[in-house]
Structures are given as C-alpha cells and as structure tokens.
Amino acid sequence: MHTHRGIELFAERHGAERLVFGSGFRAHMGVSLAILALTDLEQTEREQIAHENLEWLPGLAPLEIGLTEAEAAPALAP
C-alpha cells in the first residue's frame, strides 16, 4: 500500500481484520515496518495486521522468534 494513508483507508473501509503485513519482494523491511507502526490505527489494529490475522489460518502456528511479547511490542508502538 504505497498510497498516502493507504493502510488506514483500507482498514476504515474493509476492516483491519482483512489486512496482513507483507514487506514485498526486494523491499526494505524496516521501511515496511515503519509504515505500519506510524499509521493512525489503534495498537490492536496494528497487531492484527502485523501477525494476528495470519495466526488463525489453518495449519499455521505463530512464528517463534525468541522475543517475549513485551520485547516485541516496541516495534509496533507508534
């Protein structure tokens, strides 16, 4: 979503539960995370988009990256 407020506009119209985070091929992961982190969405909506919306898919388990929830939270904080 490389449109000004694209994430927010989609979430307002269709719901944050319909979005999943993706950096795109050849994208700089830091920029993609920053775009999500700096949106005008609620923290719960950012968390949905970042990982929760994928966790419910059949056969997928949450990715274990060795961070506690408290350690990972600053990455999604505004």
TIRO-2110 file (N, C-alpha, C; in Angstrom, 1 decimal):
// TIRO-2110
0.8, -1.2, 0.0, N, 1, A
0.0, 0.0, 0.0, CA, 1, A
0.9, 1.2, 0.0, C, 1, A
1.3, 1.6, -1.1, N, 2, A
2.2, 2.8, -1.3, CA, 2, A
1.4, 4.0, -1.6, C, 2, A
0.3, 4.2, -0.9, N, 3, A
-0.6, 5.4, -1.1, CA, 3, A
-0.7, 6.1, 0.2, C, 3, A
-0.7, 7.4, 0.2, N, 4, A
-0.8, 8.1, 1.5, CA, 4, A
-2.0, 7.6, 2.2, C, 4, A
-1.8, 7.2, 3.4, N, 5, A
-2.9, 6.7, 4.3, CA, 5, A
-3.6, 5.4, 3.7, C, 5, A
-2.9, 4.7, 2.9, N, 6, A
-3.5, 3.5, 2.2, CA, 6, A
-3.9, 2.5, 3.2, C, 6, A
-3.1, 2.2, 4.2, N, 7, A
-3.5, 1.2, 5.2, CA, 7, A
-4.7, 1.6, 6.0, C, 7, A
-4.7, 2.9, 6.4, N, 8, A
-5.8, 3.4, 7.2, CA, 8, A
-7.1, 3.4, 6.4, C, 8, A
-7.0, 3.8, 5.1, N, 9, A
-8.2, 3.9, 4.3, CA, 9, A
-8.8, 2.5, 4.1, C, 9, A
-7.9, 1.5, 3.8, N, 10, A
-8.4, 0.2, 3.6, CA, 10, A
-9.0, -0.4, 4.9, C, 10, A
-8.4, -0.1, 6.0, N, 11, A
-8.9, -0.6, 7.3, CA, 11, A
-10.2, 0.0, 7.7, C, 11, A
-10.4, 1.3, 7.4, N, 12, A
-11.6, 2.0, 7.6, CA, 12, A
-12.7, 1.4, 6.8, C, 12, A
-12.5, 1.1, 5.6, N, 13, A
-13.5, 0.7, 4.6, CA, 13, A
-13.8, -0.8, 4.8, C, 13, A
-12.8, -1.6, 5.0, N, 14, A
-13.0, -3.1, 4.9, CA, 14, A
-12.7, -3.8, 6.3, C, 14, A
-12.0, -3.1, 7.2, N, 15, A
-11.6, -3.7, 8.5, CA, 15, A
-10.2, -4.1, 8.5, C, 15, A
-9.6, -3.9, 9.7, N, 16, A
-8.2, -4.3, 9.8, CA, 16, A
-8.0, -5.8, 9.8, C, 16, A
-9.1, -6.5, 10.2, N, 17, A
-9.0, -8.0, 10.2, CA, 17, A
-8.9, -8.6, 8.8, C, 17, A
-8.9, -7.8, 7.7, N, 18, A
-8.8, -8.2, 6.3, CA, 18, A
-7.4, -7.9, 5.8, C, 18, A
-6.5, -7.4, 6.6, N, 19, A
-5.2, -7.0, 6.1, CA, 19, A
-4.1, -7.9, 6.8, C, 19, A
-3.1, -8.2, 6.1, N, 20, A
-1.9, -8.9, 6.6, CA, 20, A
-0.7, -8.1, 6.2, C, 20, A
0.3, -8.2, 7.1, N, 21, A
1.6, -7.5, 6.8, CA, 21, A
2.4, -8.2, 5.8, C, 21, A
3.0, -7.5, 4.9, N, 22, A
3.9, -8.1, 4.0, CA, 22, A
4.9, -7.0, 3.5, C, 22, A
6.1, -7.3, 3.4, N, 23, A
7.1, -6.3, 3.1, CA, 23, A
7.3, -6.2, 1.6, C, 23, A
6.9, -7.2, 0.8, N, 24, A
7.1, -7.2, -0.6, CA, 24, A
8.5, -7.6, -1.0, C, 24, A
8.6, -8.2, -2.2, N, 25, A
9.9, -8.7, -2.7, CA, 25, A
10.8, -7.5, -2.9, C, 25, A
12.1, -7.6, -2.5, N, 26, A
13.1, -6.5, -2.6, CA, 26, A
12.8, -5.3, -1.8, C, 26, A
11.8, -5.3, -0.9, N, 27, A
11.5, -4.2, -0.1, CA, 27, A
12.5, -4.2, 1.2, C, 27, A
12.7, -3.0, 1.7, N, 28, A
13.4, -2.8, 2.9, CA, 28, A
12.5, -3.0, 4.1, C, 28, A
12.7, -4.1, 4.8, N, 29, A
11.8, -4.5, 5.9, CA, 29, A
11.6, -3.4, 6.9, C, 29, A
12.6, -2.6, 7.2, N, 30, A
12.5, -1.5, 8.2, CA, 30, A
11.5, -0.5, 7.7, C, 30, A
11.5, -0.1, 6.5, N, 31, A
10.6, 0.9, 5.9, CA, 31, A
9.1, 0.3, 6.0, C, 31, A
9.0, -0.9, 5.7, N, 32, A
7.6, -1.5, 5.7, CA, 32, A
7.1, -1.5, 7.1, C, 32, A
7.9, -1.9, 8.1, N, 33, A
7.5, -1.9, 9.5, CA, 33, A
7.2, -0.5, 10.0, C, 33, A
8.0, 0.5, 9.6, N, 34, A
7.8, 1.9, 10.0, CA, 34, A
6.5, 2.4, 9.4, C, 34, A
6.1, 2.1, 8.2, N, 35, A
4.9, 2.5, 7.6, CA, 35, A
3.7, 2.0, 8.5, C, 35, A
3.8, 0.7, 8.9, N, 36, A
2.7, 0.1, 9.7, CA, 36, A
2.7, 0.8, 11.1, C, 36, A
3.9, 0.9, 11.7, N, 37, A
4.0, 1.5, 13.0, CA, 37, A
3.5, 2.9, 13.1, C, 37, A
3.7, 3.7, 12.0, N, 38, A
3.3, 5.1, 12.1, CA, 38, A
1.9, 5.4, 11.6, C, 38, A
1.1, 4.4, 11.3, N, 39, A
-0.3, 4.6, 10.9, CA, 39, A
-1.1, 5.2, 12.0, C, 39, A
-2.2, 5.8, 11.7, N, 40, A
-3.1, 6.3, 12.7, CA, 40, A
-4.1, 5.3, 13.2, C, 40, A
-3.7, 4.0, 13.2, N, 41, A
-4.6, 2.9, 13.7, CA, 41, A
-4.3, 2.7, 15.2, C, 41, A
-5.3, 2.0, 15.8, N, 42, A
-5.2, 1.6, 17.2, CA, 42, A
-4.1, 0.5, 17.2, C, 42, A
-3.4, 0.4, 18.4, N, 43, A
-2.4, -0.6, 18.6, CA, 43, A
-3.0, -2.0, 18.3, C, 43, A
-4.2, -2.3, 18.7, N, 44, A
-4.8, -3.6, 18.4, CA, 44, A
-4.9, -3.9, 16.9, C, 44, A
-5.2, -2.8, 16.2, N, 45, A
-5.4, -3.0, 14.7, CA, 45, A
-4.0, -3.2, 14.1, C, 45, A
-3.0, -2.5, 14.6, N, 46, A
-1.6, -2.8, 14.0, CA, 46, A
-1.2, -4.2, 14.3, C, 46, A
-1.5, -4.7, 15.5, N, 47, A
-1.1, -6.1, 15.9, CA, 47, A
-1.9, -7.1, 15.0, C, 47, A
-3.1, -6.8, 14.7, N, 48, A
-3.9, -7.7, 13.8, CA, 48, A
-3.2, -7.8, 12.5, C, 48, A
-2.8, -6.6, 11.9, N, 49, A
-2.2, -6.6, 10.6, CA, 49, A
-0.8, -7.2, 10.6, C, 49, A
-0.1, -6.9, 11.7, N, 50, A
1.3, -7.4, 11.8, CA, 50, A
1.4, -8.9, 11.9, C, 50, A
0.5, -9.6, 12.6, N, 51, A
0.7, -11.0, 12.8, CA, 51, A
-0.6, -11.8, 13.1, C, 51, A
-1.5, -11.2, 13.9, N, 52, A
-2.7, -11.9, 14.4, CA, 52, A
-3.6, -12.4, 13.2, C, 52, A
-3.7, -11.7, 12.2, N, 53, A
-4.6, -12.1, 11.1, CA, 53, A
-4.1, -13.4, 10.4, C, 53, A
-2.8, -13.6, 10.5, N, 54, A
-2.3, -14.9, 9.8, CA, 54, A
-2.3, -16.1, 10.8, C, 54, A
-2.3, -15.8, 12.1, N, 55, A
-2.2, -16.9, 13.1, CA, 55, A
-3.5, -17.8, 13.1, C, 55, A
-4.6, -17.3, 12.6, N, 56, A
-5.8, -18.2, 12.6, CA, 56, A
-5.9, -19.1, 11.4, C, 56, A
-5.1, -18.8, 10.4, N, 57, A
-5.2, -19.7, 9.2, CA, 57, A
-4.9, -21.1, 9.5, C, 57, A
-5.6, -22.0, 8.9, N, 58, A
-5.4, -23.5, 9.2, CA, 58, A
-3.9, -23.9, 8.9, C, 58, A
-3.4, -24.6, 9.8, N, 59, A
-2.1, -25.2, 9.7, CA, 59, A
-0.9, -24.2, 10.0, C, 59, A
-1.2, -23.0, 10.3, N, 60, A
-0.1, -22.0, 10.6, CA, 60, A
-0.1, -21.8, 12.1, C, 60, A
1.1, -21.9, 12.6, N, 61, A
1.3, -21.6, 14.0, CA, 61, A
2.0, -20.2, 14.1, C, 61, A
1.9, -19.5, 15.2, N, 62, A
2.6, -18.2, 15.4, CA, 62, A
4.1, -18.5, 15.3, C, 62, A
4.8, -17.6, 14.6, N, 63, A
6.3, -17.7, 14.4, CA, 63, A
7.0, -17.4, 15.7, C, 63, A
7.8, -18.3, 16.1, N, 64, A
8.6, -18.2, 17.4, CA, 64, A
9.9, -17.6, 17.0, C, 64, A
10.1, -16.3, 17.4, N, 65, A
11.4, -15.6, 17.1, CA, 65, A
12.3, -15.4, 18.3, C, 65, A
11.9, -15.9, 19.4, N, 66, A
12.8, -15.8, 20.6, CA, 66, A
12.6, -14.5, 21.4, C, 66, A
11.6, -13.7, 21.0, N, 67, A
11.3, -12.5, 21.8, CA, 67, A
10.0, -12.7, 22.6, C, 67, A
10.0, -12.1, 23.8, N, 68, A
8.8, -12.1, 24.6, CA, 68, A
7.9, -11.1, 24.0, C, 68, A
6.6, -11.1, 24.4, N, 69, A
5.6, -10.2, 23.9, CA, 69, A
6.0, -8.7, 24.2, C, 69, A
6.5, -8.6, 25.4, N, 70, A
7.0, -7.2, 25.9, CA, 70, A
8.2, -6.7, 25.1, C, 70, A
9.1, -7.6, 24.7, N, 71, A
10.2, -7.2, 23.9, CA, 71, A
9.8, -6.8, 22.4, C, 71, A
8.8, -7.5, 21.9, N, 72, A
8.4, -7.3, 20.5, CA, 72, A
7.4, -6.1, 20.4, C, 72, A
6.8, -5.7, 21.5, N, 73, A
5.8, -4.6, 21.4, CA, 73, A
6.3, -3.3, 20.9, C, 73, A
7.5, -2.9, 21.3, N, 74, A
8.0, -1.6, 20.8, CA, 74, A
8.1, -1.4, 19.3, C, 74, A
8.2, -2.5, 18.6, N, 75, A
8.3, -2.5, 17.1, CA, 75, A
7.0, -2.0, 16.5, C, 75, A
5.9, -2.2, 17.2, N, 76, A
4.6, -1.8, 16.7, CA, 76, A
4.0, -0.6, 17.4, C, 76, A
4.7, -0.1, 18.4, N, 77, A
4.3, 1.1, 19.1, CA, 77, A
4.4, 2.3, 18.1, C, 77, A
3.5, 3.3, 18.3, N, 78, A
3.5, 4.5, 17.4, CA, 78, A
4.7, 5.4, 17.7, C, 78, A
END
